[in-house]
């Protein structure tokens, strides 16, 4: 039987998407698809709307115009706010997360050890340890599309190596990811397509919405 020539399925499709913040046009119209095995790197200066775009793709805020198509409950969003119960230990936080998302907590002790995160009350963890704890959610909730806002922020070398290996594993398994990162990605991170939001607007990023046709 000859090999299939079909394209990998689209996990996300964006059509004529336009975004704004506080009455200012940020980007758009955007048209792109993210398919199984894809990695997309959103780039641009501070304030260009990278986080706004990720939150829009995750369904956490509406666009000004356009459409985002994806399967329900198909994505994991990792933002700057981790949403932990500060007075609970790391392990219990992850166990509650796993229960909420239909996953198993059996692997959590080994996962914490792998990440080098102590089972302490979360408020006493360092910024890097909290970031690793947030990344552990990617293992506990099996979602095909990852939306990651500055996932390397505060990570040490061990954490960067771990996340890079996890990204390769996720893409090989038919997943996809969209991420932002101001620092350069690790040299061995999966190859990414680039979406430069500074250049992704038909008007100046400071154009006011009332000037849009």
C-alpha positions as CSV (number, residue, x, y, z in Angstrom):
1,X,0.0,0.0,0.0
2,X,1.5,3.4,-0.9
3,X,2.1,5.9,1.9
4,X,-0.8,8.2,2.7
5,X,-0.6,11.7,1.2
6,X,-3.2,13.2,3.5
7,X,-2.1,16.2,5.6
8,X,-2.1,15.8,9.4
9,X,-5.4,16.9,10.9
10,X,-5.8,20.5,11.9
11,X,-6.0,20.9,15.7
12,X,-6.6,24.6,15.4
13,X,-7.8,26.8,12.6
14,X,-7.9,30.6,12.7
15,X,-9.8,32.7,10.1
16,X,-9.7,36.5,9.8
17,X,-8.9,36.9,13.5
18,X,-8.5,40.4,14.8
19,X,-7.5,41.2,18.3
20,X,-7.6,44.4,20.5
21,X,-6.8,45.5,24.0
22,X,-8.2,48.7,25.6
23,X,-9.5,50.0,22.3
24,X,-6.2,49.5,20.4
25,X,-5.8,47.2,17.4
26,X,-3.1,44.6,18.2
27,X,-3.0,42.2,15.3
28,X,-5.0,40.9,12.4
29,X,-6.5,39.7,10.3
30,X,-4.7,36.4,11.0
31,X,-5.3,33.2,9.0
32,X,-3.4,30.0,9.9
33,X,-3.9,26.4,10.9
34,X,-1.9,24.3,13.4
35,X,-1.8,20.6,12.6
36,X,-0.7,17.5,14.5
37,X,3.1,17.7,14.8
38,X,3.3,21.5,14.4
39,X,5.1,23.9,16.7
40,X,4.4,27.7,16.3
41,X,6.5,30.4,17.9
42,X,4.8,33.7,18.5
43,X,7.3,36.6,18.5
44,X,7.2,40.3,18.8
45,X,8.1,43.1,21.3
46,X,6.4,43.6,24.6
47,X,2.8,44.9,24.2
48,X,2.3,43.5,20.7
49,X,-0.4,41.1,21.9
50,X,1.2,37.7,22.2
51,X,-0.5,36.8,25.5
52,X,-3.8,38.2,24.2
53,X,-3.5,36.0,21.1
54,X,-2.8,32.9,23.2
55,X,-5.7,33.7,25.6
56,X,-8.0,34.2,22.5
57,X,-6.9,30.8,21.0
58,X,-7.7,29.2,24.4
59,X,-11.2,30.7,24.5
60,X,-10.4,32.8,27.5
61,X,-11.2,36.1,25.8
62,X,-13.2,37.0,22.6
63,X,-11.6,38.4,19.5
64,X,-12.7,41.6,18.0
65,X,-13.6,39.7,14.8
66,X,-12.9,36.4,13.2
67,X,-13.1,32.8,14.2
68,X,-11.1,30.2,16.1
69,X,-12.0,26.6,15.4
70,X,-10.8,23.8,17.7
71,X,-12.2,20.8,19.4
72,X,-13.8,21.3,22.8
73,X,-11.4,20.6,25.7
74,X,-8.6,20.1,23.2
75,X,-6.0,22.5,24.6
76,X,-3.9,23.1,27.7
77,X,-3.1,26.8,28.4
78,X,-0.1,27.7,30.5
79,X,-0.1,31.4,31.5
80,X,1.6,33.6,34.0
81,X,-0.9,33.0,36.7
82,X,-0.6,29.4,38.0
83,X,-3.8,29.3,40.1
84,X,-2.4,27.1,42.9
85,X,-3.9,26.7,46.4
86,X,-1.1,28.4,48.2
87,X,-1.5,26.7,51.5
88,X,-1.6,23.2,50.1
89,X,1.5,21.1,49.3
90,X,2.7,20.6,45.7
91,X,1.6,17.0,45.5
92,X,-1.9,17.6,46.7
93,X,-2.3,20.5,44.3
94,X,-1.4,18.2,41.4
95,X,-3.6,15.5,42.7
96,X,-6.6,17.8,42.8
97,X,-5.7,19.0,39.3
98,X,-5.5,15.4,38.0
99,X,-8.9,14.6,39.6
100,X,-10.5,17.6,38.0
101,X,-9.2,16.7,34.5
102,X,-9.8,13.0,34.7
103,X,-6.2,12.0,35.0
104,X,-4.4,9.7,37.4
105,X,-2.4,10.9,40.3
106,X,-0.3,7.7,40.6
107,X,2.7,9.2,38.8
108,X,2.8,12.5,40.7
109,X,5.5,11.6,43.3
110,X,7.8,10.4,40.5
111,X,7.0,13.5,38.4
112,X,7.9,15.8,41.3
113,X,11.2,13.9,41.8
114,X,11.9,14.1,38.0
115,X,11.3,17.9,38.1
116,X,13.2,18.4,41.3
117,X,10.2,20.0,43.0
118,X,10.0,19.4,46.8
119,X,6.6,18.5,48.2
120,X,6.3,21.7,50.2
121,X,3.4,24.1,50.7
122,X,3.3,26.0,47.4
123,X,3.7,29.5,48.9
124,X,7.2,28.5,50.0
125,X,8.3,27.3,46.5
126,X,10.7,29.4,44.4
127,X,9.5,31.0,41.2
128,X,11.3,28.3,39.2
129,X,9.8,25.5,41.3
130,X,6.4,26.9,40.8
131,X,7.0,27.1,37.1
132,X,8.0,23.4,37.0
133,X,4.9,22.6,39.0
134,X,2.7,24.4,36.4
135,X,4.5,22.5,33.5
136,X,3.7,19.2,35.3
137,X,0.1,19.8,34.4
138,X,1.0,19.1,30.8
139,X,1.7,15.5,31.7
140,X,-1.4,15.1,33.9
141,X,-4.0,16.4,31.4
142,X,-3.7,14.7,28.0
143,X,-4.5,17.5,25.6
144,X,-3.4,17.6,22.0
145,X,-2.8,21.3,21.7
146,X,-0.5,23.2,24.1
147,X,-0.7,27.0,24.4
148,X,2.4,28.1,26.4
149,X,3.0,31.7,27.5
150,X,6.8,32.1,28.3
151,X,7.1,28.5,29.5
152,X,10.9,28.8,30.0
153,X,10.4,31.8,32.4
154,X,12.4,31.2,35.6
155,X,13.5,27.6,34.6
156,X,16.9,26.3,35.5
157,X,18.9,24.2,33.1
158,X,17.3,21.0,34.3
159,X,13.8,22.4,33.7
160,X,14.7,23.6,30.2
161,X,16.1,20.2,29.3
162,X,13.0,18.5,30.7
163,X,10.5,20.8,28.8
164,X,12.5,20.4,25.6
165,X,12.3,16.6,25.8
166,X,8.6,16.8,26.7
167,X,7.9,19.0,23.7
168,X,9.6,16.5,21.3
169,X,7.6,13.6,22.9
170,X,4.4,15.6,22.5
171,X,4.9,16.4,18.8
172,X,6.0,12.8,18.0
173,X,2.7,11.6,19.6
174,X,0.6,13.8,17.2
175,X,0.3,16.8,19.5
176,X,1.0,20.5,18.6
177,X,2.1,23.5,20.5
178,X,2.0,27.3,20.2
179,X,4.4,29.2,22.5
180,X,5.9,32.6,23.3
181,X,9.5,33.1,24.5
182,X,11.5,36.3,24.7
183,X,14.8,34.4,25.2
184,X,16.0,32.3,22.3
185,X,14.6,28.7,22.4
186,X,17.1,26.0,23.3
187,X,19.1,24.8,20.4
188,X,17.6,21.4,20.4
189,X,14.0,22.5,20.9
190,X,11.7,21.3,18.1
191,X,11.8,23.3,14.9
192,X,9.1,26.0,15.0
193,X,7.3,28.1,12.4
194,X,7.4,31.8,13.3
195,X,4.5,34.2,13.6
196,X,5.8,37.7,14.0
197,X,3.0,39.7,15.5
198,X,4.8,43.0,15.0
199,X,4.3,42.4,11.3
200,X,0.9,40.7,11.6
201,X,-1.3,43.7,11.3
202,X,-2.6,45.5,8.2
203,X,-2.4,48.7,10.2
204,X,-0.1,50.1,12.9
205,X,-0.3,48.3,16.2
206,X,-1.3,51.6,17.7
207,X,-4.2,52.2,15.3
208,X,-7.4,52.9,17.1
209,X,-10.4,50.6,16.4
210,X,-12.5,53.4,15.1
211,X,-10.1,53.8,12.2
212,X,-10.7,50.2,11.1
213,X,-12.8,49.7,7.9
